[in-house]
């Protein structure tokens, strides 16, 4: 766990009138840029900025608790490089108010509400009063929704008092409250569960939002992806069998995925490898052979699987597992 405190306070509600040296805002900007991505950060006019971070990194996902005085954050086009790592951020408002703007939408967040945004496109966050928030910084790769799908639900308020938010949002609240325990042996399971819950909420929103039905191609694409995820363990699944199951031609299936800039075979392979990677560092499966874990997700050829895994993650599956399970820690 990492803590940055630009004040001498503990985790108490911050006063906008705390007497701080002018360098504290600069320190905060540097800390946020080093931890996540560069941002423009400005204190509310007439106030002095104060902030406090607690954080943990678990299996590539950063979990941050931020206590701040009133301020504004902007991710501007000039701060975004095509070579930057691409992340999604899930923001959960714990106290105070937050306003998120991205993709032409504006989400007003009160305590218990959450929203998602994309660091590879401009956004703004406004905190008009002292606030406590939890932010999860999530690499794009493990998220089982397309970038186009995520773009349709950025800056959408998922309220804690309706829909799936009544069930899911409290889980994220408790995740933040347990931030010190996340680097432990079972922390990765909690973070993976959080990601699965997030995808469930976003997928439900995509299916039910009132902004109009999605295109037939988009609906079919989503249906095909869900079918693939439900059959990852079936080694006989092929593009041809997937096309047949959905009554489309193989050429049309390839076209649907090509519109997202990927191939269906690459997407299946990436999803299988990600599930295998998760299981390899899961203490629940620590006594299971690597071959068993790979076979669980449809990769039964040990030599072929090992080559794929090393090409994706830079290490053999056994070395990757041993290093991350050593000492019972799954911290990244």
Buried (B, 14 or more C-beta within 10 A) or exposed (E): EEEBBBBEBEEEEBBBEBEBEEEBBEBBBEBBEEBBBBBEBEBBEEBBBBBBBBBBBBBBBBBBBBBBBBBBBBBEEEBBEEEEEBBBBBBBBBBBBBBBBBBEBEBEBBBBBBBBBBBBBBBBBBBEBBBBBBBBBBBBBBBBBBBEBBEBBBBBBBBBEEBBBEEBBEEBBEBBEBBEEBBBBBBBBBBBEBBEBBBEBBBBBBEEEEEEEBEEEBEBBBEBBEEBEEBBEEBEBBBEEBBEBBEBEBEEBBEBBEEBEEEBEEBBBBBBBBBBBBBBBBBEBEEBEBBEBBBBBBBEEBEEBBEBBBEBBEBBBEEBBEEBBEEEBBBB
